[in-house]
Amino acid sequence: SLFVSAESDGSLLLESKINPNTAYQKQQDTLIVWSEAENYDLALSFQEKAGCDEIWEKICQVQGKDPSVDITQDLVDESEEERFDDMSSPGLELPSCELSRLEEIAELVASSLPSPLRREKLALALENEGYIKKLLELFHVCEDLENIEGLHHLYEIIKGIFLLNRTALFEVMFSEECIMDVIGCLEYDPALSQPRKHREFLTKTAKFKEVIPISDPELKQKIHQTYRVQYIQDMVLPTPSVFEENMLSTLHSFIFFNKVEIVGMLQEDEKFLTDLFAQLTDEATDEEKRQELVNFLKEFCAFSQTLQPQNRDAFFKTLSNMGILPALEVILGMDDTQVRSAATDIFSYLVEYNPSMVREFVMQEAQQNDDVSKKLTEQKITSKDILLINLIIEHMICDTDPELGGAVQLMGLLRTLVDPENMLATANKTEKTEFLGFFYKHCMHVLTAPLLANTTEDKPSKDDFQTAQLLALVLELLTFCVEHHTYHIKNYIINKDILRRVLVLMASKHAFLALCALRFKRKIIGLKDEFYNRYIMKSFLFEPVVKAFLNNGSRYNLMNSAIIEMFEFIRVEDIKSLTAHVIENYWKALEDVDYVQTFKGLKLRFEQQRERQDNPKLDSMRSILRNHRYRRDARTLEDEEEMWFNADEDDIEDGEAVVSPSDKAKNDDDIMDPISKFMERKKLKESEEKEVLLKTNLSGRQSPSFKLSLSSGTKTNLTSQSSATNLPGSPGSPGSPGSPGSPGSVPKNTSQTAAITTKGGLVGLVDYPDDDEEDEEDEDKEDTLPLSKKAKFES
């Protein structure tokens, strides 16, 4: 048996016993098909050829067949002699076309279908003997005699002829004199209790309208034929089984090439197209006639989708030359909703095919309108510029459909038109620059009009569902512009104060609209543009967002998450200006939000920012520490490691006091305090400085490299704080700071005096200069006094 189980849960999808007489067929290297019962076809599809071959071999093994053959059984039982006759005989002899032999003919057709060789011979016999016309004559006889059995046989015969998949046979069957009789034969399906009435529908219900008279009889006949064949394919023929599906490919091709021919013939008929566009734009044309003309043009454009790319180019070029865009402008300006809807569909075909063609037309139109307006202004006459794109925007805004289906379609077209990704850039001009300049000058105010009209107060003046949907569409397009249009949209938003008006919609009762407004602002913040940031801060445009956040309360919903994500983005990206603005103005409102760390993180960013401003050295120090992993200079690494170790509070034992040898060294330690949190050490320093009897003046590096720490016992510990310097002996062994050559030794000709006072168990710490600073030490040698003896330390 064949077992098929689901990958997801291992459940059994199919269990099929491999019977010895079942005909399995392997197709296209990855498909195994078979039939288990009448009208019950199965197919196994494999991702890889190897898997298909493996199962195929097992099936053949069970049935004792050769796996190299693509079919395990002969679908029609034939003796070897009959098969040999089939191969050797020149053709197939059909029974005489008589009423009494219809059953025999039907059986012959049915038995020939499974074998490609017999199908070929049957098709040739039907072509050569004019057999189809004789069969259709018998059809009339059977209908006159009401011979239902004969009509059922004719149904099986004609259906079988369709499955032969031969263009030559289709040309006979779909001819003007035969096609209606063929449809008549297919009405008498034996599976139906009553015959269908396809012919009645085609002759009485379906009517052919010539909106413009077609003078070419061949074209007219081709249109009729295509409609009827399409009807046969969609409505008359039963749904094909797995075996029959590929047998109707020629029927699909027949319809396809018919449509190509119709488009080509109409395109070449210049008189026809000239009359079409003339009547479309003529004000005298009545509404019903215009609706038929527009519907014809829509269907004409739909047919063009079947054309090859080069033929489609020629098709749309012809329509453009005939003036389709000015005609659409006239039609879209009319009151008839159905006409406008069809015109919108035609416009969508044009935009999807060639947006540049549409853009070029509207820019030329705008230029002409500007010239006309200039002349009229000189004559002190006003004119209203009606541009095609503005008409599209107005229809989008004024869509009466509660679901705004038309507005959604029009918004998609506008987005295609303003998308820089499909704009051309030639040597002479940049379409993006020209078209976007035109769009923001002539069209953007029309698009934003409903938004501006609805946001004059603190809350939307109209907040019904349809208005909210429309404003959401407008915001979607504006958000797209923010992402793709750079300075054009930036100037528009800042000059017209668009963001403030958009954020009024945060107060809408419709959550989807409030989220659209938030998404618009999030897109602007995502650009990290300081022009936008200054505009947001100057107008306090976080206020509506914070209000919406607080009004949302503790509800864990999309609004809550989206607002937090926006502040999190500001924190993660460290947008300093916005961080400071939010904390300075809204911290009191946000400080209690502790279920996320976003706002506390923002506060921390703000405080770090303030520290850097107060102490610029700290910023450079942090920069060094933050980027040390990218450094490659060995000496720089040493210095960085020394700084890090100097700031390591783990090396400071309890009860120690730190004496800073100079003010400069004190400043350096202060720089490290915020990094290592040395607040306690700082207090100890300040108190111990009063106890210092003598301050040490270092001539080399100001930041000490070594700290000698003494406890209350007699043992002396010398601690190295430089990763670049190795001390002899273990860290806990008694140090010899005065011995020559030791890392902590002081050159004899260097003036160094150190005194340590002990008070309350606190021991001062003596700093020695770096041995690394050899050059500076050499310069100081001339001015120093010799030491009489080494420094002595006592507890």
N, C-alpha and C positions, 0 to 999 in steps of 0.2 A: 504494500500500500504506500501511497504518497502521504506523508504527514507534513503539514505546514503549520508552524507555531509563530506566535507574535514575539518580536524582539523585546518589547517593553516588559511584558509580564509572563511570557512563556505559555499563554493560553492557546489552545488548539484552534486554528482557523479553518483547517481543511483536513479531512481524512478521505482519501479516494483509493479504492481498490483497483489495482492494475489488472483488468480483465484481459484474457488472451486475445479477444476479438475487438477490443477498443482500438480505434485508429488514432494514434498520437502523431502529431505533426510538429516538426521543429522549424521555426521561422526566424529569419533575420539574426541567427546565431545566439539570440538571448531569449527566445520565446518558445514555449511548448504549449500547444493548444490541443484540446480534444473535446468530444461531446459525450456526456454521460447518459443523457436521456433526451427525449424529444424537446427541442427548444431550451436545452440546458447546456450551455457552452461554458467551458472553463479554460483559463489561460494562466500559465505560470510565467512571470517575467523575472529575469535574472539581471543583476547589475553587471556581472562579468560573464564573458563567454565560457570561461573555464567551469564555472558553477553549472551553467546550462548543459555543457557537454557531459559533466559527471552524472547528473540526474538522467540525461538522455540515455547514456550507456546502461544505467541500471534498468530503465524501462525496457530497453531493447533486450537486455539479458533475461528479464522475466518472461518476455514474449518470444524469446528465441529468434530475434531479428538482427539484422546487420546495422550497427550504429552509424555507419557511413552514409546510409540512406536517410533522407529527411522525413520519411513517413513510414510508420511501422506496419500499416495494413493498406491494402488496396481498397479504396472506399467503395468500389463497385466490384462485386464478385465476377470475375471473368476467367475463362479457361485460357491456358497458354495459347491455344489455337486462335481464340478471338483476339487476344492481345497482339499476336503476330499479324492477324488480318488488319487490325487497326493501323499497325506500323506500315504495312505494305500497300494497303488500299489507297488509291489517290484521293478519295473523298468519302463523305458520309451521304448515304442515300436516304432522303426524307420520305416518309409515307405521303401518299397523295393527300392534298388538302381537302378533306371531305368531313362532313358533320359526324359521320360514324367513326372516324379515325382520330377524333380530337383527344380521346383518352390515351391512345398509342403515342400521339405526338407529345403530349404532356409528359409521359413517362420517359420518352427519348430525351427530351430537354433536361429533365431532372437527373437522369443517369449520366448525362454528358458534363454537367457542371463540375463535379469533383476532379475530373481529369483534364489537365491543360491541353493535351493533344486532342481529345474529343471535343473540347470547347472550341478549339480553333477550327476543326472540321465542320462543326455545326454552324458556326458563324459564317464560314465561306459558303456553305450550302444555302443558308438563308439569304445571303447577299445575291448569289448568282441566280437563284430561281424566282426572285421577286415574291418570296414566300410570305413576307409580312403583310403585303397588300391583300393576298388571298385569305390570310387568317382574319383580317379586318372585315372582309366581305362576309365571312362566316359569322362574325360577331353580329352583323346586322340581321342575318337570318335567324340566329339564336334569339336575339331580342324580339324579333317579330313573332317567333314561335313561342316565346317565353320559355325557352329551353334552359332552365336554371343550371342543370348538370353541365351542359355544354358551355355555358357562361363561366362556370367555376373552372372548367378545364382551360378556357381561354385566359382567365386570370393567371393561372399557374404558368402557362406558356409565355405570356407577355412579361410577367415578372422574371422568369428565367432568362428571357432575351435581354432584359436590362442588366442581369448579372453577367452576361457574356462580355460586357465592358468594351464594346466596339463602336468607335466613332462612326463608321460607315453605316451601321445599323441605326444609330441614333439619328443620323441625318434623314433616313427614310421615315423613322417613327415620328420625328418632330417636324416633318414637313407640314405645310399648311393643310393639305388634304387628309393627312393621317392622324395628326396629334390629338384631335378631339375623340376619335375612335379609340386610340390607345388609352386615353384617360377613361373612356367608357368601359373598356375591358377591366381596368383596375378598380372600377367601382364594385365588382362582384367578387369580393373576398369571401371564400368559403367559411372563414371564421366568424363572419358577421351574419346576424339573422336577417338584416335588411341591407340592401345595397346603399352605398353613399350616393350623394347627388352632386358630384364634382362638376359635371358639365353644366348643370343648371346654375351653379354659382358663377362659373366663368363666363357664361353667356348673358345672364340676367343681372346678377348682383354686381360683379366686377365690371366697371366701365372704364374705357380708355378715353382720356381727355387730351385733346390736342390744344394746348394753351396757345401755341403758335403753330399754324398749319405746317405739316411736314410734307414737302413736295416729293421727296425721294421715296418711291414705293418699297424699295429694298430695305431702307432704314425702318420704315413703318412695320414691315413684316418681321424684321429682326427684333424690334421692341416687343411685339406681340409674342413671338416665339420664346424670347427670354423670360417673359413674365410667366408663361404657361409651364415652361420646363422648371422654373424655380418653384412653382406651385406643386408640380409633380414630386420634386425632390423633398419639399418641406411637408406637404400635406397628404399626398396620395400614397407614395411608397411606404411600406411598413418600416419600422426601425430595423436596420440591418443587424444581423448577428455577427459574432466575432469572425466567422468564415466569410461572411458576405461584405464586410466593411470595405475591404480593399477592392472589391469587385465593382464599386460604384465611383471609383476615382475619375474615370473618364467622363462621368456625368458632371462632376464638379468642374472639370476642365472645360467642358462644353459651355457651361454657364459663364465661367470666367472669361473665356475668349469672346463670347458674345457681347459681354459688357464692354470689353476693350474695343471691339468693333463699333459699338454704338457711340461711345465717347469720341472715337476718332472721326466717325462720319458727321456727328453734330459739330465737332470742332472745325471741320473743313467747310461746313455750310455757313459762309459769312453772312448771307442774307438772313438766315435763321437767327443767329446770335445778335445781329444788329437790330432786328425787329424785337427780340426779347428784351434787350436793355433799353430800347426806346420806349417800349410800353411800360416797363418797370418804373421808369422815372417820369413818365407823363402824368401830370396831375389829373388829366381827364379820364384816366383809366379807373374804372369802378373798383371798389374794395374786393369784391369776390374774384374778379379777374386778376387783380394784383396778387391776391393770396395764392391763386393757382400758379401764377408765374414764379413767385418766390419758392413755392413748394417744388416746382419743376427744377429750378436752379439748385435748390438744396439736394435733390436726388441726383442731379447731374454731377455735383461736386462729390457726393457719396460714391458714385460709380467710379470717379477718377482715382479713388483709393486703390483700385485694382490694377492701376497702370504701373508699368516699370518706371524707375526713377527718371530716366531721360524723357519718357513720354509724359510723365506728370509735370516735369519742368515746362515742356511745351504747352501743356494744357493750361497751367496757371498763368503762363506768360500771355497766352491768347486772351484769357479772361481779364488780365490786367490791362492789356491794350484796348479791350472793348470797354473799359471803364467800370469794372465791377465795384471798386472801392467808392467812387462818387455815387454810384447807384445804391450801394448799401447805406451810404450816409443819408440819402433821400428817404429810403425805406425805414431806417431806424428813427427818423424824425416824425414818422406817422403815428397816429393814435391806435391803430389796430394792433392788439396784443399778439394775436396769432402770427401776423405778418412779421412783427418785430422779433418774435421768438425764432421763426425760421431764418430771418436775416442774421440773427446772432449765431445760429448754427453754421451758416455759410461763412461768417466772419471768423469763426473758430477754425474752420478748415484752412483759411488763408493764413491766420496767425501761426498755427501749428506747422504749416508747410514752410512759410517764409516770412518770419517776423520783420526782417529788414525791409522787405517790399512795403509792408504796412507803415513802418516808421518813416521811410522815405516819402511816402504819400502824405502823411500828416504834417511833416515838416515843410514840404512844398506848399501845402494848403495853408499852413500858418503864415508862411512868407507872403503868399498872395493876399491873405486877409489883412496882414500888416500894411501891405502896399495900398489896398483898397481903403483901409481905415485912415491911412495918412492923407489920401486924396479927399476923403469925406470930411476929415477934420479941417482941412484947408477950406472946404466949402461950408464948414460949420454944420455938418450933418453927422449924426451918430449912427453907428452900426453895431450889431451884435455878432461877435465871432462865434460861429457854431462849428467846432472841430469834431472830427470823427471820434477821437479818443474821449472828448468831453461828453459826447452823446453816450458812449459806452459807460462812462462813470455815472452819468445821470440815470441811465436805465438800471444800473446796479443799485444806486441809492433809492430809486423809486419802485423797486420790485414789489409787487403787491402780494406775491406768494408768501403765506405765513412761514413756510420753511426756507424761503429765500433761495430756492433751487437755481433760478436764473442768475441771481446775484453772485452765488458761489462760482458759477461757470464764468461769469464776466470778470470776477476778481482773478481767477486763474489766467485768463487771457491778458489782463493788465500786467500781471506779474511776469508773464512771458515777454511782454513788450518792454518792460523796464529792466529786464535781467541782463546785466552786462556780459554774462557768460556767452550769450548768443549774438553779441554785437560785433561787427566787423571793424578791423583797423587796417586801413590801406595807407599807402605812402602819402597820399594827398590829404586825407582827412581821417579823423577818428569818430566813428559813429557814436561811441559812448559820450564823448564830450558834447557833440552837437545835439544829440537827441535828449540827453538828460538836461542840458541847458534849456531846451524847448519845453520839456515836460514840467520842470519846476517853475518856468515863467508862465505857461499857459494853462496847465492842467492841475497842478498840485492843490491850488486853492479850491478847486471844485471837489476834489477827493476829500479834503479835510473839512469842508463846509458843515456836514452834519455833526462832526465831532466838536467843532468850535461852537456851533449853535446850541449844543446840548450841555456844555460845560461852563456856562457863564457864572454859575453860582458854586457854592461849596459841594453841592450834590448834583447828580444828573437831573436836568429839568424834565426829561422823559425817560422812564425806566421800565417801559413795557418790554415784553420778550422780543418782539420783532425789531424794535429799535436797538436793543442790546445785541442782537445777532448781527445787525448791520454794522454797528460800531466795532464789534469784534472783527468783522471782515476788514474794515478800514484799518484797524490796528495791526492786523496780520500783514497787510501790505506795507504799512509804515515800518513795521519791524524788519521786513525784508529789505526795505530801502536803507535802514540804518546799517544793516549788515553789509550791503553791497555798494552803496553810493557815496561813501566818504564825505567830501566837503560839501556837496550839493545839499544833502539832507541835514548836515550839521548846521549850515547857515540858516536853513529854513526853520529847524527846531529852535535854535537860539533866538533868531530874529522874531519869530512868531510866538515864542513862549509855549511851544507845543507840549513839552513834557509836563508842565504844570497843569495844562488843560486835560491831558491824558490821565494824570493821577487823580483828578476829580472822580474818575470812574472807579477808583478803588472803593468808593462809598456806595457802589451799585449793589442792589439786592441780589443781582445775578452773579454767582461766584465765577462763572466762566469769563464774564466781562472784566471783573476785577483782576482776575489772573492774567488776562490779555494785557491790561494796563501795566501790571507788574512785570510781565515778560518783556514789554517794550522798554521799561526802565532797565531791566536786567541786561538787555542786549546793549544798551548805551554804556552801562557801567563796565560790561565785559570788554569794551574797546580800550579801556584804560587811557582815555584821551583827556588831557588836562583842561582843554577848552570846555568839554562837557562837564568835567568835575567842578570847575569854577562856576559854571552856570547853575549846577545842582546846589552848590553851597550858597551861592549868592541869593537864590530864591528859596532856600530852606525846603528843598523838594524831598527830603526824607520824612518830613512831618506826616504826609498822608499815609506813607507806608507804615510808620510807627503806630499811627492811629489805628490803621486796619489790623495791625498785629495785636494791639492791646484789645481792640473790640472782639477779635477772634477768640480771646481768652485762652483757656487751657486746652481747647479742642485740638486734637492731633489730626489735622487734615491737610489737604494739599496747599491751602493758603499758608498755614503755619510753616510747612516744610519749605515752600518756595521763598518766603521772606527770610527765614533763617539761612537758606542757601545763599541768598544774595549777600547778607552780612558776612557769612563764612568766606565767600569769594573775596570780599574786600580784605578780610583778615589774612587769608592764605597768600593772596597776591601782594599783600602789604602796600595797599594804595594809601599812602601816608596822608594825603590831603583829606580824603573821605573818612579815614579812621579818626583823625583829629576832630573833624566836623561832627561826626556821629557822637563821639564821647563827650565833647564839650557841650553839645546841645541836647542830647537825648539819653545820657547815661542814667539819670535819675529814674527815667521811665523803664529802662532795660536792666538795671542792676539786679533786680530780684529774679530774673530769668536764670535759673540754675540747672534746669534739666538738660541743657546743652552748655558746652563751655565756650560757645562762639563769642558771647558778649564779654565775658571775663577775658577771653583771649584778645579781643579788640582793645580792652582797657590796658592790658599788659603791653600790647604793641604801642599804645599811645604813651604810656609811661616811659618805655624804652626810647621812644622818639624824643620825648622831652629831655631825658638824660643826655641823649646825644647832642641835642641843641645846646644844653647848658655846658656840656664838656665835649667840644669837637674832637679832642684826642681820643676819647672813649670810642667814638664812632670808627676812627681809623684803626684803633686797637682791635675792636671786634671784627672789623673787616679782615685784618690780618689773621686773626684766629679762625674766622669762618672759612677763609680761603686757603688755609695752610696746606690742605691736601693737594692743592693744584700746584704748589710751589716745587721747584726742582733745585734751587740754589742751596748748597749744603750749609753755608754760613747762616743764611736766613732761617733755615730750619733750626739751627742751634739756638739762635736768638729767640725764636718763637717758643721753643721748649723751655728755655730759661724763664721767660716771662710766665709761662704756664705754671712752672714749678714754684716760682716766687709767690704765686697767688694760691698755692695749695695749702689750705688751712689744716689738712691732716698732719702736716709736718710740724705744726706748732703744738707743743705739749701744754697740758693744763698748768696754769700758774705762771706762764711765761709773760714777760713784758717785752714789747718790741720797741727798740729805740731807733729812731730814724736819724741817720747821720747828717742829713742836710734837708733843707726845705724842698729841694728838688726831688730827693728820694722820697720824701713824704708825699709829694704830688703824684709820683709814679705809683706809690701804693694806693693812693686814693682812686687812681684810674682803675686799678684792678679790683677795688672793693665791690662794685656792683656785679662784677662777673662772678667772684667767688664768695660773695655775701660776707664780707669781713666787718660787719658793723661792730661786733664786740671787740675785735682786734683794734679797730680805729679808736674806740674809747680808751682802751688800754694804752695805746700810743700817746694819746693826748695827756693822760694822767702821768705817764712815765716820763714824758718830755721835761716835766718840771723837776724830776729827780736827776736829770743828766747833769753831771758836773762839767763835762767838756764835750762840745760837739765836734765830731770828726769831719774834716773837710777832705772829700775825696777828689783826687786829681783826675782819675780815669772815668769809667762809666758810672753814671749816677745810680743805676739800679743795681743793688748789691747782688753778688753772685753767691756768696757764702754767708751762712749765719751760724755763729758759734753759740750754742745754747748750753747754759750751765744750770744744773739743778742744785738743791741744797747740799748734796754730798760733795765729795772731793773729785768725783769723776768728771771729766770733761768730754763732751760729745761734739764732734765736728761733723756737721751735716752738709752734704753737697746738694746744692739746688740747681746744678747745671748738668744736664744730661750729657754734655760734651766732655765733662771732666771726671776722671776716675780717681778715687781716693785709695791710697794703700791701706790694707787692713780692712777689717769688718767695720760697719757703721757704728757699732757699739763700743769699739776699742778706744782707749784714751788717745786723744789727738795730740799732735805735736805741731801746733801752729807756728812755732818759731824755727823749726828745723829747716835747714836749707834744702831747697828743691821740693819741699812739700807743697801741695796745691794751695794751702792756706798760709804760706809763709809770707812775710813782709820783707821786701828788699831792704838791706841795711842802710842804704843811702837815701831812703824815702822817709820823709817826716811823717810819722804816724804816732799819735798819742791817744790812748783810749783809757777811759776809766769807767768802772762799773760799780754801781751802788746796789746794795741788796737791802730790800725793805719788805717786811712781811712775807718773806719767802719768795719774792719776785727777784729774778736775776736779770740784769741788763744783758743785751745781746750785742756783741762787737762785730762790726762789719769790716771786712777786708776788701781791698780793690781786686778787680779781675786781673789775672795774669795775662789774659788775652790782649789787654790794652797796652802792648809793648811800646808802641810809638809814643803815646801820650806820656807813659812813664819816663821814657828817655828824655823827653823835653823837660820834664819836671825835676830830673835828677840834679841839675845845676843849682836849682833854687832850694833844695831840701837840706835839712840838717841831719847829720848822722845820728843814729840811735846809739845810746851808750850800751844798752843791753836789750834783750828780748822782753817782750811784754810778759808780766807775771800775773797769774790769776790765783786768787784765793777765795775760799768760800767764807 
